[in-house]
Amino acid sequence: MKGWMERWRARGETEEQPSPQFLQLLLLSACRHTHQTEVPGHKEAAAGMALALGGAGALTGAPSRTSPKIFTFDRLNPNLIPSLLSSVPQKKKRRRRKRVCFPTEGPSTACTFCLNRLCPDDHVLRYDLEGLEKTLRREVFGQQGAVEGLLYHLKDYLSTYVHNKPLVVSLHGPSGVGKSHLGRLLAGHFRSVVGEALVLQYYVLHHCPQEADALQCGRNLTNLISAMVERAEEEEKIPLFIFDEAEHMHSDILDALWQLVTSKRSNEYLNAIYLFLSNLGHVMTASGRHSNLVKELTPILRGTLEKLHPLWAEVDILALGLLEKGHVMECFLDEMTREGFYPDHTNMERLAGEIEYYPAVGGREYSQTGCKQVVAKVNLL
C-alpha cells in the first residue's frame, strides 16, 4: 500500500491530476485491503469514502439514487485518499492475561485444586503409580492393608522431588505371606520407569553369607548406594533399594545402612527409597483384621525392633498378616493358570487341603506356610 502511495505522490508532483486508471487501481486495492481485515465498521468507512470522493455527497456523473450506483473517476480528489484510508479502524489483538497459580493461595482456591488434583507433578506421572497399584492388587493376595499402606507412602513421597529424609519402609510378616513377591513386583515396576541401574535387590544370604565378611560387605554396599544416588541425582530420578531377608543382616551392614538413612551430607541421599523385607517380630494374626492390626501391633513391633538396632527407629512399619485358605486357593489358581493347567476347582481344593493350617478361628483357617508351597505342588502336576 505504501508503494502505491509513493507512486501516486510522484505522479502528483509532475502531473496536475492522476489518470483515472491509476486512481481506479488505487481505490480497488484499498477496498480489497479493507475487506480482508474484516474489522468492525469497515462498511461504514467505505460508505464514507464513497461520499467523500464526490466532494458534495454524490459522485459526479452518477445516476440518481433510484438506479444502481456507478463509480467514475473523472473528478476524483486525490488529496482525500490518505485521510480516508487512515480513518478505517484497525482490528486490535487483545492479549489475554494469564493467572499465575501459587499453592499458597489457600486450600479452597481453584488454583490449589488444579495444582493438587488436575495438574499432577511430573514425578507422579513418571513413576506410573496407578499402574503399580493395579499390579499389586492383581498379584498380591490377602494383603490389602499392607498394599494400601505402601502405596500411600509412595504417593506421598513421590509427589515431589524435595525431601528432608529418604523414604524407609519395612514390611514384616511370617514366611509365605508375600513379602518377597511384593518386593519383586515393586522392583520390576521401578526398573521399567527409572531403569535397571537405579534399582537394587540385595539378598543378604546371597551377597554376604559369611559373618566374617560383614564389615567389608557394609563398605561395598555403602559405595554402591552412593554411586547409585549420585547417578539418580544427575538423572533427576529416585532410586529404589530393596533388602530381602533383613532378619539375617549382620550388625555391620545395619550400621552402614543406618548411616546412609540418617545422612545429611548432601541432597542426593535424601531422595531415595529403602524397602526392608523381614520376619523379625512378626505376630501370627489373622489378615482379616488387618485394619486393626496396624493400629494395635505397630507400637509392639517398633518396640521389639528398636531393641535390636537403631535403624528400625527410622522406618515406617507395615505388618503383613496370615493368609486364609481362600487366599491359598487364589495362589493355586494364579500359578496353575501361569503354568497352563486347567484351573479345576476340585483339583485346587485337593491341593489346598494338603497344606497345613492353624486351628480354625471364627470359622476361618489360616495357612502356616502361606503360599510358599504352592509353586512346588503345582510343579508336581
C-alpha positions, 0 to 999 in steps of 0.5 A: 500500500505504501508503494502505491502511495509513493507512486501516486505522490510522484505522479502528483508532483509532475502531473496536475491530476492522476489518470483515472486508471491509476486512481481506479487501481488505487481505490480497488486495492484499498477496498480489497485491503479493507475487506480482508481485515474484516474489522468492525465498521469497515462498511461504514468507512467505505460508505464514507469514502464513497461520499467523500470522493464526490466532494458534495455527497454524490459522485459526479456523473452518477445516476440518481439514487433510484438506479444502481450506483456507478463509480467514475473517476473523472473528478476524483480528489486525490488529496482525500485518499490518505485521510480516508484510508487512515480513518478505517479502524484497525482490528486490535489483538487483545492479549489475554492475561494469564493467572499465575497459580501459587499453592499458597493461595489457600486450600479452597482456591481453584488454583490449589485444586488444579495444582493438587488434583488436575495438574499432577507433578511430573514425578507422579506421572513418571513413576506410573503409580496407578499402574503399580497399584493395579499390579499389586492388587492383581498379584498380591493376595490377602494383603490389602492393608499392607498394599494400601499402606505402601502405596500411600507412602509412595504417593506421598513421597513421590509427589515431589522431588524435595525431601528432608529424609529418604523414604524407609519402609519395612514390611514384616510378616511370617514366611509365605505371606508375600513379602518377597513377591511384593518386593519383586513386583515393586522392583520390576515396576521401578526398573521399567520407569527409572531403569535397571541401574537405579534399582537394587535387590540385595539378598543378604544370604546371597551377597554376604553369607559369611559373618566374617565378611560383614564389615567389608560387605557394609563398605561395598554396599555403602559405595554402591548406594552412593554411586547409585544416588549420585547417578539418580541425582544427575538423572533427576530420578529416585532410586529404589533399594530393596533388602530381602531377608533383613532378619539375617543382616549382620550388625555391620551392614545395619550400621552402614545402612543406618548411616546412609538413612540418617545422612545429611551430607548432601541432597542426593541421599535424601531422595531415595527409597529403602524397602526392608523385607523381614520376619523379625517380630512378626505376630501370627494374626489373622489378615482379616483384621488387618485394619486393626492390626496396624493400629494395635501391633505397630507400637509392639513391633517398633518396640521389639525392633528398636531393641535390636538396632537403631535403624528400625527407629527410622522406618515406617512399619507395615505388618503383613498378616496370615493368609486364609485358605481362600487366599491359598486357593487364589495362589493355586489358581494364579500359578496353575493358570501361569503354568497352563493347567486347567484351573479345576476347582476340585483339583485346587481344593485337593491341593489346598487341603494338603497344606497345613493350617492353624486351628480354625478361628471364627470359622476361618483357617489360616495357612502356616506356610502361606503360599510358599508351597504352592509353586512346588505342588503345582510343579508336581502336576 
